[in-house]
Amino acid sequence: MNKAIIGKKLGMTQLFAPDGTVIPVTVVEAGPCPIVQVKSLERDGYTAIKLGFDETNEKNLSKPAMGQFKKAGVAPQKVLKEFRVEDTAEYEVGKMITVETFAAGDKVDVSGLTKGHGFTGVIKRWNHHRLKETHGVGPVHREVGSMGAISNPSRVFKGKKMAGQYGHEKVTIQNLEIVKVDVERNALLIKGAIPGPVKGIVTIETSVKA
């Protein structure tokens, strides 16, 4: 069965296994997520569910957005995400998806927006080496270096690694393991690091490679 939920990254900590092994984990506040819409093969051409997360005020949403929540009979939510599922028979509009859907040992894929670093140079963005710090190289030692030959092809090839916008892009880390499910705190403890800053929104789905 496909499982999915929306959450908020809270930070990292560590747990200890019974044998004393240290397990680094990321804590995610996941759900509860109301089902806002259920899409069927007959009506929409594919099967999916639309989940909401993080309740907000009606004044913060547009009229079309509020229309979805009023039709579903759920409180307005700040985040809306759609997840493909194989079978929608067990899902119904208004039902809450909670962390109890998952269990320790489940393999999941976690997606989120990475930290934005703004406009950065090639050393930070692409891990390039510095230029030689000798006479004749300066006055800049952290620039990109050669752009290519002058006469042929007389242009810079597409895909050349140069300075530019770095970060703030969707990244998915696959096959992570859920170490612990804290039902009381609506928290999932996932082994390893996940994309995004603290308080960043992430989506957690059943791993496609599990």
RODO-2510 file (C-alpha; in nm, 4 decimals, decimal comma):
residues 210
     n   res          X          Y          Z
     1     m     0,0000     0,0000     0,0000
     2     n     0,1209     0,3478    -0,0832
     3     k     0,1656     0,5645     0,2255
     4     a     0,2136     0,9415     0,2158
     5     i     0,2130     1,2340     0,4569
     6     i     0,3283     1,5970     0,4737
     7     g     0,5523     1,7190     0,7538
     8     k     0,7801     1,9895     0,8898
     9     k     1,1497     1,9293     0,9555
    10     l     1,2342     2,0050     1,3199
    11     g     1,6045     1,9198     1,3300
    12     m     1,8412     1,6306     1,4017
    13     t     1,9236     1,4264     1,7106
    14     q     2,0407     1,0741     1,7876
    15     l     1,9032     0,7503     1,9289
    16     f     2,0825     0,4538     2,0797
    17     a     2,0162     0,0989     1,9607
    18     p     1,9970    -0,1839     2,2196
    19     d     2,3574    -0,2784     2,1351
    20     g     2,4761     0,0802     2,1999
    21     t     2,5044     0,1837     1,8342
    22     v     2,4368     0,5539     1,7771
    23     i     2,1685     0,6211     1,5137
    24     p     2,1544     0,9782     1,3720
    25     v     1,7908     1,0732     1,3068
    26     t     1,5954     1,3667     1,1683
    27     v     1,2790     1,4588     1,3578
    28     v     0,9802     1,5445     1,1374
    29     e     0,6491     1,6753     1,2692
    30     a     0,4182     1,4854     1,0322
    31     g     0,0456     1,5469     1,0024
    32     p    -0,2289     1,5187     1,0879
    33     c    -0,3185     1,5725     0,7223
    34     p    -0,6857     1,5877     0,6134
    35     i    -0,7750     1,4392     0,2749
    36     v    -0,9034     1,7314     0,0661
    37     q    -0,9686     1,5432    -0,2593
    38     v    -0,9674     1,1861    -0,3909
    39     k    -0,9006     1,1434    -0,7641
    40     s    -1,0314     0,8379    -0,9466
    41     l    -0,9348     0,6667    -1,2712
    42     e    -1,2831     0,7119    -1,4194
    43     r    -1,3162     1,0843    -1,3508
    44     d    -0,9566     1,2119    -1,3547
    45     g    -0,7650     0,9520    -1,5548
    46     y    -0,5411     0,8532    -1,2624
    47     t    -0,5692     0,7680    -0,8929
    48     a    -0,4366     1,0117    -0,6329
    49     i    -0,5170     1,1840    -0,3063
    50     k    -0,4676     1,5511    -0,2156
    51     l    -0,3563     1,6187     0,1416
    52     g    -0,3488     1,9408     0,3427
    53     f    -0,1118     2,0356     0,6227
    54     d    -0,0681     2,3166     0,8771
    55     e    -0,4052     2,4777     0,9509
    56     t    -0,4281     2,8493     0,8669
    57     n    -0,6762     3,1378     0,8581
    58     e    -0,9277     3,1752     0,5762
    59     k    -0,8043     3,5309     0,5073
    60     n    -0,4635     3,3952     0,4021
    61     l    -0,6083     3,1997     0,1087
    62     s    -0,7609     3,2939    -0,2245
    63     k    -1,1266     3,2237    -0,3034
    64     p    -1,0463     2,9330    -0,5427
    65     a    -0,8253     2,7744    -0,2760
    66     m    -1,0923     2,8164    -0,0097
    67     g    -1,3443     2,6578    -0,2448
    68     q    -1,1569     2,3264    -0,2262
    69     f    -1,1635     2,3207     0,1526
    70     k    -1,5301     2,4217     0,1767
    71     k    -1,6270     2,1510    -0,0725
    72     a    -1,4309     1,8944     0,1277
    73     g    -1,5629     2,0247     0,4603
    74     v    -1,2169     2,0607     0,6150
    75     a    -1,0420     2,3560     0,7804
    76     p    -0,8227     2,5701     0,5514
    77     q    -0,4657     2,4405     0,5240
    78     k    -0,1442     2,6261     0,4422
    79     v     0,0085     2,3417     0,2356
    80     l    -0,1585     2,1272    -0,0317
    81     k     0,0171     1,8285    -0,1934
    82     e    -0,1019     1,5563    -0,4263
    83     f     0,0213     1,1970    -0,4001
    84     r    -0,0273     0,9142    -0,6492
    85     v    -0,1739     0,6004    -0,4935
    86     e    -0,2551     0,2621    -0,6471
    87     d    -0,5962     0,2211    -0,4846
    88     t    -0,8220     0,4964    -0,3473
    89     a    -1,0877     0,2619    -0,2027
    90     e    -0,9636     0,3071     0,1560
    91     y    -0,9423     0,6866     0,1291
    92     e    -1,2313     0,9281     0,1708
    93     v    -1,2538     1,3077     0,1787
    94     g    -1,2237     1,4488     0,5302
    95     k    -1,0362     1,1506     0,6732
    96     m    -0,7178     1,2318     0,8674
    97     i    -0,3815     1,0802     0,7750
    98     t    -0,1594     1,0542     1,0856
    99     v     0,1856     0,9188     1,1724
   100     e     0,0174     0,5925     1,2768
   101     t     0,0009     0,5131     0,9049
   102     f     0,3746     0,4423     0,9236
   103     a     0,5682     0,1968     1,1389
   104     a     0,9283     0,1610     1,2528
   105     g     1,1318    -0,0107     0,9828
   106     d     0,9350     0,1331     0,6887
   107     k     1,1422     0,2496     0,3923
   108     v     1,0449     0,5958     0,2654
   109     d     1,1432     0,8625     0,0123
   110     v     1,1668     1,2152     0,1555
   111     s     1,1386     1,5237    -0,0692
   112     g     1,1950     1,8881     0,0195
   113     l     1,3392     2,2209    -0,0923
   114     t     1,7102     2,2498    -0,0132
   115     k     1,8562     2,5514     0,1650
   116     g     1,8855     2,8543    -0,0638
   117     h     2,2360     3,0054    -0,0881
   118     g     2,1653     3,2807    -0,3404
   119     f     2,4185     3,3703    -0,6116
   120     t     2,7394     3,1778    -0,5366
   121     g     3,0741     3,1234    -0,7052
   122     v     3,2059     2,8040    -0,8639
   123     i     3,3998     2,6963    -0,5536
   124     k     3,0924     2,6785    -0,3312
   125     r     2,8499     2,5779    -0,6069
   126     w     3,0569     2,3146    -0,7923
   127     n     3,3425     2,2415    -0,5483
   128     h     3,6086     2,3767    -0,7901
   129     h     3,9698     2,4289    -0,6853
   130     r     4,1125     2,7758    -0,6299
   131     l     4,3465     2,9137    -0,8950
   132     k     4,7188     2,9336    -0,8251
   133     e     4,7983     3,2047    -0,5734
   134     t     5,1075     3,3277    -0,7587
   135     h     5,1991     3,6432    -0,9526
   136     g     5,0173     3,6715    -1,2845
   137     v     4,7055     3,4860    -1,1730
   138     g     4,5342     3,7579    -0,9701
   139     p     4,3718     3,9726    -0,8739
   140     v     4,1001     3,7040    -0,8403
   141     h     4,1873     3,3518    -0,7262
   142     r     3,8355     3,2111    -0,6853
   143     e     3,7011     3,2736    -1,0377
   144     v     3,5901     3,0073    -1,2846
   145     g     3,9118     2,9934    -1,4893
   146     s     3,9325     2,9143    -1,8611
   147     m     3,6124     2,9395    -2,0671
   148     g     3,7584     2,7402    -2,3592
   149     a     3,9616     2,7986    -2,6775
   150     i     3,9540     3,1422    -2,8486
   151     s     3,9494     3,0562    -3,2209
   152     n     3,7546     2,7323    -3,2149
   153     p     3,4723     2,7011    -3,1104
   154     s     3,4797     3,0751    -3,0205
   155     r     3,2005     3,0305    -2,7690
   156     v     3,1277     2,8838    -2,4278
   157     f     2,9777     2,5343    -2,4403
   158     k     2,6310     2,4854    -2,2946
   159     g     2,6388     2,3256    -1,9517
   160     k     2,9653     2,4934    -1,8484
   161     k     2,9825     2,4965    -1,4690
   162     m     2,9807     2,8629    -1,3715
   163     a     2,8722     3,0887    -1,0868
   164     g     2,4974     3,1265    -1,0341
   165     q     2,1949     3,0456    -0,8197
   166     y     2,2684     2,7655    -0,5752
   167     g     2,0167     2,5723    -0,3664
   168     h     1,6400     2,6145    -0,3204
   169     e     1,5593     2,3214    -0,5485
   170     k     1,3527     2,0084    -0,4971
   171     v     1,5627     1,7139    -0,3844
   172     t     1,4462     1,3620    -0,3002
   173     i     1,6466     1,1213    -0,0845
   174     q     1,5365     0,7640    -0,1392
   175     n     1,5202     0,4529     0,0756
   176     l     1,5482     0,6147     0,4180
   177     e     1,4370     0,4138     0,7199
   178     i     1,1862     0,5199     0,9841
   179     v     1,3493     0,4421     1,3187
   180     k     1,0649     0,5459     1,5508
   181     v     0,7048     0,6698     1,5344
   182     d     0,6012     0,9054     1,8169
   183     v     0,2204     0,9112     1,8054
   184     e     0,1796     1,1509     2,0998
   185     r     0,3958     1,4198     1,9389
   186     n     0,2938     1,3479     1,5758
   187     a     0,6608     1,2872     1,4985
   188     l     0,8560     1,0567     1,2706
   189     l     1,2237     0,9886     1,3450
   190     i     1,3971     0,9120     1,0157
   191     k     1,7486     0,7704     0,9956
   192     g     1,9976     1,0111     0,8373
   193     a     1,9641     1,3617     0,6940
   194     i     1,6815     1,4944     0,4777
   195     p     1,6655     1,8003     0,2463
   196     g     1,5701     2,1481     0,3604
   197     p     1,6207     2,3911     0,6468
   198     v     1,4676     2,3631     0,9933
   199     k     1,0896     2,4247     0,9720
   200     g     1,1020     2,3411     0,6002
   201     i     0,8080     2,1484     0,4506
   202     v     0,8836     1,7904     0,3405
   203     t     0,6802     1,5078     0,1908
   204     i     0,7226     1,1469     0,3018
   205     e     0,6135     0,8603     0,0767
   206     t     0,6608     0,4862     0,0571
   207     s     0,9932     0,4199    -0,1148
   208     v     0,9696     0,3301    -0,4838
   209     k     1,2771     0,1061    -0,4416
   210     a     1,1633    -0,0724    -0,1268
***
